[in-house]
Amino acid sequence: MRAVLQRCQRAEVFAEEAGKEVSRGKINKGLVVLLSVENEDDQTDLDYLLKKVVNMRIFNDEEGKMNLSVKDVGGDIAAVSQFTLHANTKKGNRPSYNRCGDPDHALYWYDKFIKTLEGTFKGKVISGVFGAHMKIDFVNDGPVTIILDSKDKNF
């Protein structure tokens, strides 16, 4: 699994549903999490990313140092599936998506990621619609963007 964490001041997720653009919710200060699943991903990958997402210390403390997590600051999380994070761009100019999880497998782990967050994280959690065309309107704070990969923990 791969995730891109973006610290935000606010975010709103829109998804196309029945030909209309529909808001899936808004959050204030917190994280936008883009999540991609590959076929080899399992519970170990999910546990690793969940722990990192809620505990990553990328929010400023009273001294201006990035020393606080999203849970420490009482932030919220917007989680959106984004299979393109597993794009392979090594050859040519058209990305290959061979490493992306097949839709049923990816949907299972994406849903489990969301449900686990909703059940364990005290802040607000909003999500996109798996496989739908989406838009995310947000203010990246910092900007701060962190990439996590459960298969390459040195990423």
N, C-alpha and C positions, 0 to 999 in steps of 0.2 A: 504494500500500500504506500501510496505517496500522498502527502498533504502539503499544501502551501498555506501558511498562516499569515494573515495580514491584519495588523493592528488597525482598528478603525475608531473613528469618533462616532460614526453612525453608519447604518447599512439598511438597505431594503432589497428584497429579492422578488423579482417578477418572473412568472413562468407563463408560457403560452398554453392555455387550456381551452379546448373547444374553439380554437381560432381567435381567442381573445387574450390579451395580456392581463394577468391577474396578479395582484400583490400577494405574496406568501407570508408577509409580515415584515416588521421593522425591528431593529435593535438600536440601542444607543452604544455607548462605549463598550468595546469588546473585540472580538475576532471574527474575521471572515475566513472560513476554512474551506478550501477547495480540495476535494478528495477523489482519488483515483484508485481503482482496485484492479489487480491482475489475477490470473487464474490460480496461481500458487498461494495466494493469500488465505490465511486461516485465523483462528482465534488469537494466536500469538501476535500476529501483525496488528490485529484490531486492538488488543490490550496495550501494545507498545504505543500506538498512535494516540489512543485515548488518554493515556497517562501523560504523554508529552504535550498534547494540546492544552489540557487544563492546568498543567504545572509549569509550562515554559515561561520563564521570567523575562518578559519583554515589555513590561509596563514600568514606568518610572516611579521610584519611591520619592519621599519628601526631599531627598538630596539630588534628584534628577538622574539617578542611576537606574538602569533597567534591572530591577531587582524584585519585581512583583509579577505574579501570574494573573490570568484573567479571573480566577476565583478570588485572589487576594484583593482585587480592585472592585469586586462585585459587578464584573462585566457580563456581557451576553455573547452568544455565539450564533453566527449564521453559517450553516454547513451546506455546501452545494457540491453535487457530483460533477466531476470534470475528467472524463476519460483521457483527454488530450495530454494530461500530465505524464502519461506513459508513452508518448510519441517517441519514435526512434527517428532521429534526423541525421544519422551517420552518413547515409548514402543519398545523394541527389538532393532535390529541393522539395520533394513531396514526402511529408512524414509518413512513416509506417506505424500502424496501430496494432501490430501483432502481439505486443505484450499486454494489451488491455484485456481485462477480464471479459469473458462472454457475458452477455446482458443478464442472464438469470443469476449467475454467480456474483457479479458486481452489484446487482440490485439487492441481493440477500445481505451482503456485507455493508453496503451503504445504509440500508434500513437498520441493520443491527447497530451501526455506529450512531445513528440518530437516536434510536430508542434507548441505547445505553446512556448517551449524553443526557437525554430527557429524564432518565431515571436516577442519575447520580449527580449531575451538575446542578447547582442551586440557582444559577442564572437562567435567563430566558434563552431558549433554543428555537431558532427558526430554520427551515430547510427549503431547498428547491424541490423540483419534481424530476426524478430520475428519468433521463432520456429526453426531456423536453427542452425546447429552445428557451433559454433564460437570459435575463439581464440582471446585473447586480449594480445598484446605485449606492456608492459608498465613498466616504472620505477616509483615505488611507492616512493614518496618524503617524507621522515621523518623517518620511515613510519607514515603516518597519515591515519587512517581509522575510519569513523564515521558511525554508524547505525541509521537510522531513521525509525520510524513506525508511520503511521498516526492514527492507532488505539491505540497505546501505546506511548503517547507523552513524557513519562519519560524514554523511552528506552535508 
